[in-house]
Protein backbone atom coordinates (compact mmCIF):
# COMPACT_ATOMS: atom_id res chain seq x y z
CA UNK A 1 0.00 0.00 0.00
CA UNK A 2 1.04 3.60 -0.60
CA UNK A 3 0.30 6.03 2.19
CA UNK A 4 -0.59 9.32 0.52
CA UNK A 5 -1.69 12.86 1.28
CA UNK A 6 -4.28 14.74 -0.76
CA UNK A 7 -2.77 17.75 -2.51
CA UNK A 8 -5.94 19.78 -1.82
CA UNK A 9 -7.05 19.02 1.75
CA UNK A 10 -3.99 17.19 3.16
CA UNK A 11 -6.11 14.17 4.10
CA UNK A 12 -3.98 11.04 4.48
CA UNK A 13 -5.18 7.83 2.89
CA UNK A 14 -3.92 4.53 1.52
CA UNK A 15 -3.91 3.42 -2.11
CA UNK A 16 -2.47 0.32 -3.79
CA UNK A 17 1.29 0.65 -4.41
CA UNK A 18 0.90 0.18 -8.15
CA UNK A 19 -1.28 3.32 -8.36
CA UNK A 20 1.66 5.63 -7.53
CA UNK A 21 1.58 8.28 -10.23
CA UNK A 22 -2.12 7.88 -11.05
CA UNK A 23 -4.74 10.51 -10.32
CA UNK A 24 -7.59 9.49 -8.01
CA UNK A 25 -10.42 11.22 -6.18
CA UNK A 26 -9.60 12.04 -2.56
CA UNK A 27 -11.90 10.06 -0.27
CA UNK A 28 -12.48 13.16 1.89
CA UNK A 29 -12.75 16.23 -0.37
CA UNK A 30 -13.55 14.36 -3.61
CA UNK A 31 -10.97 16.43 -5.54
CA UNK A 32 -8.65 14.75 -8.04
CA UNK A 33 -5.19 14.27 -6.54
CA UNK A 34 -2.09 12.53 -7.82
CA UNK A 35 -0.88 9.56 -5.80
CA UNK A 36 2.59 10.34 -4.52
CA UNK A 37 3.67 7.89 -1.88
CA UNK A 38 4.86 9.12 1.45
CA UNK A 39 5.83 5.51 2.13
CA UNK A 40 4.72 2.22 0.64
CA UNK A 41 5.02 -1.51 0.61
CA UNK A 42 4.02 -3.90 -2.17
CA UNK A 43 2.19 -6.88 -0.66
CA UNK A 44 1.94 -8.62 -4.03
CA UNK A 45 5.58 -8.25 -4.85
CA UNK A 46 6.33 -8.11 -8.56
CA UNK A 47 4.42 -4.87 -9.16
CA UNK A 48 5.17 -1.92 -11.42
CA UNK A 49 3.96 1.53 -10.37
CA UNK A 50 2.00 3.65 -12.83
CA UNK A 51 4.93 6.08 -13.03
CA UNK A 52 7.22 3.22 -14.08
CA UNK A 53 4.57 1.81 -16.43
CA UNK A 54 4.49 5.15 -18.27
CA UNK A 55 8.30 5.24 -18.44
CA UNK A 56 8.25 1.89 -20.23
CA UNK A 57 6.18 3.46 -23.02
CA UNK A 58 8.01 6.79 -23.31
CA UNK A 59 11.65 5.68 -23.42
CA UNK A 60 12.30 4.27 -26.94
CA UNK A 61 14.58 1.37 -25.91
CA UNK A 62 12.07 0.20 -23.31
CA UNK A 63 9.14 0.71 -25.68
CA UNK A 64 10.67 -1.68 -28.26
CA UNK A 65 10.83 -4.39 -25.60
CA UNK A 66 7.56 -3.78 -23.79
CA UNK A 67 5.31 -3.26 -26.83
CA UNK A 68 5.36 -6.93 -27.98
CA UNK A 69 4.70 -8.07 -24.40
CA UNK A 70 1.69 -5.78 -23.98
CA UNK A 71 0.46 -6.84 -27.42
CA UNK A 72 0.57 -10.47 -26.20
CA UNK A 73 -1.73 -9.35 -23.34
CA UNK A 74 -4.25 -8.13 -25.93
CA UNK A 75 -3.41 -4.41 -25.96
CA UNK A 76 -2.00 -2.44 -28.87
CA UNK A 77 -0.58 1.06 -28.59
CA UNK A 78 -2.90 3.24 -30.66
CA UNK A 79 -1.00 6.50 -30.19
CA UNK A 80 1.99 7.74 -28.23
CA UNK A 81 1.05 11.29 -27.19
CA UNK A 82 -1.15 11.09 -25.31
CA UNK A 83 -0.64 7.37 -24.78
CA UNK A 84 -3.73 5.35 -25.73
CA UNK A 85 -4.32 1.64 -26.29
CA UNK A 86 -6.82 -0.54 -28.12
CA UNK A 87 -7.91 -3.89 -26.75
CA UNK A 88 -8.91 -7.02 -28.71
CA UNK A 89 -12.49 -5.72 -28.95
CA UNK A 90 -11.29 -2.46 -30.49
CA UNK A 91 -12.07 -0.36 -27.42
CA UNK A 92 -9.90 2.67 -26.85
CA UNK A 93 -8.29 2.49 -23.39
CA UNK A 94 -6.35 4.89 -21.21
CA UNK A 95 -2.96 3.85 -19.82
CA UNK A 96 -4.53 3.84 -16.34
CA UNK A 97 -7.07 1.22 -17.45
CA UNK A 98 -4.46 -1.01 -19.11
CA UNK A 99 -2.14 -0.69 -16.12
CA UNK A 100 -4.96 -1.57 -13.70
CA UNK A 101 -5.96 -4.62 -15.75
CA UNK A 102 -2.37 -5.88 -15.89
CA UNK A 103 -1.89 -5.40 -12.15
CA UNK A 104 -4.99 -7.48 -11.40
CA UNK A 105 -3.82 -10.33 -13.66
CA UNK A 106 -1.17 -12.31 -11.75
CA UNK A 107 0.58 -13.77 -14.80
CA UNK A 108 0.63 -10.50 -16.73
CA UNK A 109 1.75 -8.54 -13.64
CA UNK A 110 4.71 -10.89 -13.10
CA UNK A 111 5.71 -10.80 -16.78
CA UNK A 112 5.49 -6.99 -16.84
CA UNK A 113 7.65 -6.83 -13.70
CA UNK A 114 10.23 -9.16 -15.25
CA UNK A 115 10.44 -7.12 -18.44
CA UNK A 116 10.67 -3.88 -16.46
CA UNK A 117 13.52 -5.24 -14.34
CA UNK A 118 15.32 -6.36 -17.51
CA UNK A 119 15.06 -2.81 -18.85
CA UNK A 120 16.17 -1.11 -15.67
CA UNK A 121 19.06 -3.46 -14.96
CA UNK A 122 20.66 -2.84 -18.33
CA UNK A 123 19.65 -5.97 -20.21
CA UNK A 124 17.93 -3.79 -22.81
CA UNK A 125 19.75 -1.12 -24.81
N, C-alpha and C positions, 0 to 999 in steps of 0.2 A: 504494500500500500504506500501511496505517496501522501504525506501530510502537508496540506497546502493552506494558503491564506488568500482569501478573496482580495482582489486588487481594488475593489470598490468599498467594501464595508469592513474589511480585515477579519472577517469570520474565518475561523480555522475549521477545516474539514478534511476528510480522507477521500482519496480517489485511487483506483487501481494504478499501480506503477506504470503500466504500459501507456497510460493516458497522459503522461508528462509531455507537455507541448501542445496538447489539444485544448480547445476552448469549450468550456462547459458552463451551465447556469449555476450560480452560487445557490446552495440550498437555503440560504437565509434571505438575501436581498433579491434573488432571481435575476441578477445582472450577469451578462456573459463575462467570464474571467478565464484567463489562460492558466492552465495547470503548470505551476512551477514548484517543484518539490522543495520543501524545507528539509525533509529527510524522507527516506523511503526504504522499503525492503520488497523484494520480489518473491512472494510465496510460491509461485509456479516455477521459478527458475526459468532459464531459457526464454526470456522475454526481450522484446525490442521496444524501446519507448517510441512514441509518435515522432519526437524530434529526430531520433536516429532513423526511423522509417523514412522520413522525408529526405534525410541526407542520402540514403541509398538511391533515391530517384533523382537527385540533383547533381551529384558528382558523377561525371561521365564514366569513369572506370568502374564504379560500383554499379551504375545503371546497366552497363553491358552484362554484368554478372547476374544481377537481381531480376532483370526483365524476363528472361526465360523461366526462372523459378516461379515468378508471380503468374506468368502465362500458364504454367502447369497447374496452378491453383484455380484457373478459370477466369483470370482477370487480365485484360490487355490495356496498356497505357493508350488512352485516346489522345491526350494532349499533355504537353509538358508544363506550360505556364498559362493559367494555373493547372496544376496536376489533376487530371481526371482519368478515370478508368471506365471500361465497359466490362460487364460480366458476360457469361455464356448466353444469357437471355437477351443481351443487347442493351441492358439498362445502364445508364450513365451513373457512375458512383464517385463520391468524393473520396479523397485519400483517407479521411477519418473512418468512413464506412468499411473500406477494404482493410485497413489496419485492424479495426475492431473484429471483423470476421476472421482474420488470420489469427488474432490473439485467442479467440475462443475455439479454434480448431487445433487440438494438441499436436497433430502431426505437422501441420503447416507452420505452427508457431515454432516448433523445434527446428524445422528446416530453415526457416527465415533466420532464426538465431544463428544457426551454423554458418549460413552464407554471410551474415553480417560479421561474424567473428573472423571469417576468412578474409573479408575485405579489410577490416580494421587491424588485423595482425600481419598485413603485408603480403598475403598470398595472392592478392589481385593487384595488378598494375595497369 
